[in-house]
Amino acid sequence: MMNSGGNIIAVDPKAPDPLAISQAADLLRRGDLVAFPTETVYGLGANALEEAAVRRIFEAKGRPSHNPLIVHVARVEAARALARRWPESAELLARKFWPGPLTLVLPKAANVPDLVTAGLPTVGIRVPNHPVTFALLSAVELPIAAPSANRSGEVSPTTAQHVARSLGDRVP
């Protein structure tokens, strides 16, 4: 993981250190950014319900605001809270493929900031299946908006060192 100071914190992907996870969760609760591994690439996360924190993602990445973000949560119940409607098809897909790299796109609830969805009426939601990500989401107990942790247009990072090279001086 990488904290808001650009410091890499080594975390065993199979047995994440509870202290490191707690520190990262505290940063997210304060509105800071944290880079962390997912099943696919490293994500750059912020509290999805705090617009100022989400804005920091766009600034750090140089990402255009018309490009929506995926929101990560630890449990299906948390996903339901982000959707205005939860159809039976969403329930079936969630049961079959979550946790995992499936993103459901559903009508967004009123509490999801427009910045997260680029003003669209829908939100992408995922329950990831990576031990570090799951531990972080469980500890923070907030939905986390998290695109890839790299400058827009660059190759998506697969290591903390890639994140540091791409965003090290840009993570506020």
C-alpha positions as CSV (number, residue, x, y, z in Angstrom):
1,M,0.0,0.0,0.0
2,M,1.0,3.6,-0.3
3,N,-0.2,6.3,2.1
4,S,-0.9,10.0,1.4
5,G,2.7,10.9,2.2
6,G,3.9,8.8,-0.7
7,N,5.3,6.2,1.7
8,I,5.1,2.6,0.7
9,I,3.8,0.3,3.5
10,A,4.6,-3.3,2.8
11,V,1.6,-5.5,3.5
12,D,1.5,-9.3,3.2
13,P,-1.2,-9.9,0.6
14,K,-2.2,-13.2,2.3
15,A,-2.2,-11.9,5.9
16,P,-2.5,-8.0,5.9
17,D,-1.1,-6.4,9.0
18,P,-4.1,-5.0,11.1
19,L,-2.1,-2.0,12.2
20,A,-1.2,-1.0,8.6
21,I,-4.8,-1.5,7.5
22,S,-6.1,0.5,10.5
23,Q,-3.7,3.4,9.6
24,A,-4.8,3.4,6.0
25,A,-8.5,3.3,7.1
26,D,-7.9,6.3,9.3
27,L,-6.4,8.2,6.3
28,L,-9.4,7.4,4.2
29,R,-11.8,8.6,7.0
30,R,-9.9,11.9,7.1
31,G,-10.4,12.4,3.4
32,D,-6.9,11.4,2.3
33,L,-5.9,9.1,-0.6
34,V,-4.5,5.6,-0.2
35,A,-3.2,3.3,-3.0
36,F,-3.8,-0.4,-2.5
37,P,-3.8,-3.6,-4.4
38,T,-6.9,-5.1,-6.0
39,E,-7.4,-8.4,-7.9
40,T,-6.3,-6.7,-11.1
41,V,-4.1,-3.5,-10.5
42,Y,-3.4,-1.0,-7.7
43,G,-6.3,1.4,-7.0
44,L,-6.1,4.9,-5.7
45,G,-8.9,5.2,-3.1
46,A,-10.9,7.9,-1.4
47,N,-14.1,8.1,0.6
48,A,-16.7,7.8,-2.2
49,L,-19.2,9.8,-0.2
50,E,-16.9,12.8,0.4
51,E,-16.7,15.0,-2.7
52,A,-13.5,16.8,-1.7
53,A,-11.7,13.5,-1.2
54,V,-13.0,12.2,-4.6
55,R,-11.8,15.4,-6.2
56,R,-8.2,14.6,-4.9
57,I,-8.3,11.4,-7.0
58,F,-9.0,13.4,-10.2
59,E,-6.3,15.9,-9.3
60,A,-3.7,13.3,-8.5
61,K,-4.3,11.3,-11.6
62,G,-4.9,14.2,-14.0
63,R,-8.2,12.4,-14.8
64,P,-10.9,14.2,-16.7
65,S,-14.0,14.7,-14.5
66,H,-16.2,13.2,-17.3
67,N,-14.7,9.8,-16.5
68,P,-16.7,8.0,-13.8
69,L,-15.2,6.0,-10.9
70,I,-15.9,2.5,-9.6
71,V,-17.0,2.3,-5.9
72,H,-15.6,-0.6,-3.9
73,V,-17.4,-1.9,-0.8
74,A,-16.8,-4.9,1.5
75,R,-20.3,-6.4,1.5
76,V,-23.4,-6.7,-0.7
77,E,-25.4,-4.7,1.9
78,A,-23.1,-1.8,1.5
79,A,-23.5,-2.0,-2.3
80,R,-27.3,-2.0,-2.0
81,A,-27.0,1.3,0.0
82,L,-25.3,2.9,-3.0
83,A,-28.1,1.9,-5.5
84,R,-31.5,3.6,-5.9
85,R,-32.8,0.3,-7.1
86,W,-31.4,-3.2,-6.6
87,P,-33.0,-5.5,-9.2
88,E,-33.2,-9.3,-8.9
89,S,-30.6,-9.6,-11.6
90,A,-28.1,-7.6,-9.5
91,E,-28.8,-9.9,-6.5
92,L,-28.2,-13.0,-8.7
93,L,-24.9,-11.6,-10.2
94,A,-23.7,-10.5,-6.8
95,R,-24.3,-13.9,-5.2
96,K,-22.6,-15.7,-8.1
97,F,-19.6,-13.4,-8.7
98,W,-18.9,-11.4,-5.6
99,P,-16.5,-11.0,-4.1
100,G,-14.6,-10.7,-7.4
101,P,-13.7,-8.3,-10.2
102,L,-17.3,-7.9,-11.4
103,T,-18.6,-4.3,-11.5
104,L,-22.4,-3.8,-11.4
105,V,-23.7,-0.6,-12.9
106,L,-26.9,0.4,-11.2
107,P,-29.1,3.5,-10.7
108,K,-27.2,5.6,-8.1
109,A,-28.6,6.5,-4.7
110,A,-28.9,10.2,-3.7
111,N,-25.9,9.9,-1.3
112,V,-23.4,9.2,-4.2
113,P,-21.8,12.5,-5.3
114,D,-22.2,13.4,-9.0
115,L,-18.4,13.7,-9.2
116,V,-18.1,10.0,-8.6
117,T,-20.4,9.2,-11.5
118,A,-19.4,12.0,-13.8
119,G,-23.0,13.3,-13.5
120,L,-24.4,10.0,-14.8
121,P,-27.5,8.5,-13.2
122,T,-25.7,5.2,-12.6
123,V,-22.8,4.1,-10.3
124,G,-20.4,1.2,-10.8
125,I,-20.1,-0.9,-7.7
126,R,-17.7,-3.8,-6.9
127,V,-17.0,-6.1,-3.9
128,P,-13.4,-7.0,-4.5
129,N,-11.7,-10.3,-3.7
130,H,-8.3,-9.3,-2.6
131,P,-7.3,-9.9,1.1
132,V,-5.7,-6.4,1.5
133,T,-8.6,-4.6,-0.2
134,F,-11.2,-6.6,1.7
135,A,-9.4,-5.9,5.0
136,L,-9.2,-2.2,4.2
137,L,-12.8,-1.9,3.2
138,S,-13.9,-3.8,6.2
139,A,-11.9,-1.6,8.5
140,V,-12.9,1.7,7.0
141,E,-16.6,0.8,6.7
142,L,-17.0,3.4,3.9
143,P,-17.5,3.0,0.2
144,I,-14.2,3.7,-1.5
145,A,-14.0,5.2,-5.0
146,A,-10.9,3.7,-6.6
147,P,-9.7,3.9,-10.2
148,S,-6.3,2.6,-11.1
149,A,-3.4,4.3,-9.2
150,N,-1.6,5.9,-12.1
151,R,-1.6,9.2,-14.1
152,S,-4.4,9.2,-16.7
153,G,-3.1,7.7,-19.9
154,E,-0.3,5.7,-18.3
155,V,-0.1,1.9,-17.9
156,S,-2.1,0.7,-14.9
157,P,0.2,-0.1,-11.9
158,T,0.6,-3.7,-10.7
159,T,3.1,-2.9,-7.8
160,A,3.4,-0.3,-5.2
161,Q,6.7,0.8,-6.9
162,H,4.7,1.5,-10.1
163,V,2.3,3.7,-8.1
164,A,5.2,5.6,-6.5
165,R,6.8,6.2,-9.9
166,S,3.5,7.4,-11.4
167,L,1.9,9.3,-8.5
168,G,4.5,9.5,-5.7
169,D,4.7,13.3,-5.7
170,R,1.0,13.8,-6.7
171,V,-0.8,12.1,-3.8
172,P,-1.8,14.9,-1.5
